[in-house]
Each structure stands twice: as C-alpha cells, then as structure tokens.
C-alpha cells in the first residue's frame, strides 16, 4: 500500500481532487459537507493497475486547523500539494509547504486545480518556483480539474511515478503508530486509526503506550479485515486491554523497543520565513502528536543546537525529523533529533560543553559517534534510541559497550588504583573487580576485565600486580609451613604452631590468594593441589573405604581428614555413601 497526504490552502479543491481520484468523499462529517471545508482528517483509497492500493489522507486547509493538518502529514512519506489556478499563492499553501519542508517530505506532486476556470500557467510557474527551494524541489507540477476530469490521467501517472520510486519500508522494523483518531464501533469496542510507516502489525499483537499495554483484537486496512499489515499503510485497530487514555496523539509501539523521553537534544533549522530562535515555549509536532515544549539553546543560538523539554514523554530515536512551530508568528523550524537520551546539565558551562559535543552531529545514528560522546553505553539502550550496534574499535563486555577513548583512559588509571590498594592492604594486595568498578564508576565489574593490560593480571575475580607479594615476615612464616608440608603433606600445622609463626586468618588468606597455601577449613592449611594428591592416593584403597582407612593411608589425624574428605566430596573427587563410607569418583 502507498499513502499520500494532501496539503494546500483552504478551498483549493483538495477533497474534490481526492474524490475524483478515488471515487470516495473523504469528508466524513456532516459539518464538513455543510460548510464545504475539511475540519478533521479524511481518508479515501483506490487501486491503480500499475501501482496497487493507494490511500489518501486528506488534511484541512484552514489556518485554524493547522495542528490537524500536521497530524495528517507527520507519518506520511509522500504529499500532494494542491494550489488553485484561479487564486494567487496563498498563506496556507506557503505554511503547508514550509511544514512539508521542515518534516523532510521529499517525494510528492503539485496539482494546480481549477485549470478549467483560469489559465494554469501563472500558478504552475509560481508553484514550481516555491517548491524549488524546499525538500520537494523537482516534484512534478500538473494542471488538473477535479470538476471536469481534465488532467487526472496525467496526475495519476505523476503520482504513480513518485510512489513507485519510494523505498520499501522494513517489515521487521519496530512498530510506532501515531494514533490520529479513536472511536467506538457497536459490537466491536474501541477502534483507533493511524498511518503505519514501517514494521508489521498482526492480530493478537501486544502494543505499548508507555507502561500501558493493549492487544490488537482486530485489524483493518482499506476497509477490509486482515490478519497482518506492513507499512506503509493506513490501519484501523480494534483494541482491548487498558484503554484509559488511549486516543488521538497516543503513540502505540512494540513493547520494550523504544526509548520514551521528555528531554531531547536537537538541531534546529529555520524555514524560509523563520527569523531568529524559537520562543521559550513553542509547539512540537511529530507524527500525529502536538506537544508543548520548553526550548533551551545549547551554546550559540545561531548554531541551532537546543534542548527541548516535552510536556509528556514520547518514543523518539536519533534521526527522527520533527517540526517546531511558533503559533504567534506562524514560523516553523525543522528539528533533527540528535540525542533522545541526553545527559543532565548540572554545572555552569554545561550547555556550552554539550554544544561542543554535538557540534558535528547531523542526526545520523552512528555507534562510534554515540560512544565518543557517552563513553559507555548499554546495547539495549542503543537499540531503543535507534543506533545500530555495528563492529568498530570499541570494547564489548556482555551488554556493555565502551568507547575506545574512555577505555584507554580507564586502563591508564588501573595501575595506580591497584598500587594504592596494595599499600593500604599489604596482606590483601589483589584488588576485587567490584572494588575497581566502583572506583572507576562503572556499572558492572565485568567491564573491568577488558581494561586490564599487562603486567596486571586477572586472577579469580581480582586484579593482581606482579611483584605485589606478601610482607617479608609473613612470607618467611609461610615458607616454614610449606617446608613442613612438603615433608609431611597431610600433617597440617596446629593452631598453636600457626600462632607461634604469626600466621592469623588474614595472613593465611593472603597466602592462599597468592597461591602458596590451601585453606581446607578455618585455621587448617595444606599445600595447593593437596586435594588432587589425596584423591589419587585414596583411589588405591579398596573401594569403598572408611574414614579410618583414609586417615591411616594419608598419615594424618581426624582433625585433618574429616574436613579434607568433606572438601573432596564437595569438589566431586569422592562420593559419600549411606553407610558413611566413601568411594573415589572416576
């Protein structure tokens, strides 16, 4: 399906032209027919042999209904700009064209209507000159009469050429539906309509409005019930679920796929009639939404960088195109979303520093640019703001991405932090990853590991610096214990012996972390590897064996053999049987 939105001055024949193209009157309200002008959004559709289904969103042309007009063109990829041959270039035509330009609508056709009432040449020349300075530059300009039908074939051919050249939206894209109408249908319940720009909606899908969830009970496209529809398309959704607050300007999205934000950093570009910066509280138009915002320039206002604070959260992504409007002066500004998840501005000069960060941003989502500004980012957050995670020179650890610049700076800090810890904890010089993550203000200790560079090592969840050994006195005492255990591997020194050597629990723990001793139990140490040696010796016994047999074979006491066998059981080297005997596993 292809979707086209009309635009143009009031009473220039937009609805008449849509009716002539589709055979359907888009004006659905009695008041619209009585007054002869469009008040609400109208819809009509048809099928053309060389193109397929074409739906038209007919928007109001009167200046009082500009907000409704913007809701109609916001999500639509192509426009039909209508001007009358028997009227001069009118203010609403200029305002609608400025809106299309600000929203970046680059595909469309200009129809010069009422060509049966006046020579269309002057209007064609003026319209061609006006659109040549906008995103619609080069659009075909066609003279037509909705009343007589003259020029309709040329208009269909021009529209067919424009629509056929539109890129095909991704059917697997995340859904974002800007609701433009809500009503009730007897026997069905709540129905909303919207233009689906991309992605696919299916019957049974769950969609989200913030924390509120709704389910698609029924789905229509072009007046027909369907099981699924992909963008671009006009859709009507029969919804069930938490429907309080669902209405026009609601945004329904794929759950968990979008970042909803009330603060967004943008670049503004004034329209041809724009003059200076926007006011403090302009109106923001995006999709079918119309939101009051607070405007704060970042850096030099002439650069167009600004922070917008929205009156309510919206799902926005890097690269979204929006429109900012000053209702008092009727000026508009193009808005390119640079960062929908910006940092807080807490200190004096923060706005100027932020402007420097964004100076080269153009609204194109690039992971390298985001990491250069953020330093650290979560993979899911990047996806929600529309930044694809692509290969690059960044580091990755689980869901976290670290920019190369930040990674280098943090890695440079690690040796000093390890050295400082070793000085403060001589018996425990190896620094836990959790401690380093806290010192580096990283959200996860897993992020520390890829930052460790030689000669630092990661051993057992700690960072070790070579040469960071035990204090001299402790090292000498440990050497004595090791020599005694080498002579009698399973005759552990008694508590009194350890106390005489000056080895308390802290010293024994440090020796174990250094790989010099193995603590079987509190106050009970053997050499590292004693568990495997014990299992190998016990395997030579008749299986299963008793505790007494193990004690005799290992040449030790019950004080040692009982906790030793317990450790062997827990390590899976031996198995304790119901009669309290054991057997070696494997």
Secondary structure, 3 states (H helix, E strand, C coil): CEEEEEEECCCCCHHHHHHHHHCCCCCCCHHHHHHCCCCCCEEEEEEECCCEEEEEEECCCCHHHHHHHHHHHCCCCEEEEEEECCCCCCHHHHHHHHHHHHCCCCEEEEEEECCCCCCCHHHHHHHHHHHCCCCCCCCEEEECCCCCCCCHHHHHHHHHHHHHCCCCCCCCCCCEEEEEEEEEECCCEEEEEEEECCCEEECCCEEEECCEEEEEEEEEECCEECCEEECCEEEEEEEEECCCCCCCCCEEEECCCCCEEEEEEEEEEECCCCCCCCCCCCEEEECCEEEEEEEEECCCHHHCEEEEEEEEEEECCCCCEEEEEECCCCEEEEEEEEECCCCCCCCCCHHHHHHHHCCCCCCCCCHHHHHHHHCEEEHHHHHHCCCCCCCCCCEEECCEEECHHHHHHHHHHHHHHHHHHHHHCCCCCCEEHHHHHHHCCCCCCHHHHCCCCCCEEEECCEEEECCCCCCHHHHHHHHHHHHHHHHCCCCCCCHHHHHHHCCCHHHHHHHHHCCCCEEEECCEEECCCHHHHHHHHHCCCCCCECHHHHHHHHCCCHHHHHHHHHHHHHCCCEEECCCCCEEECC
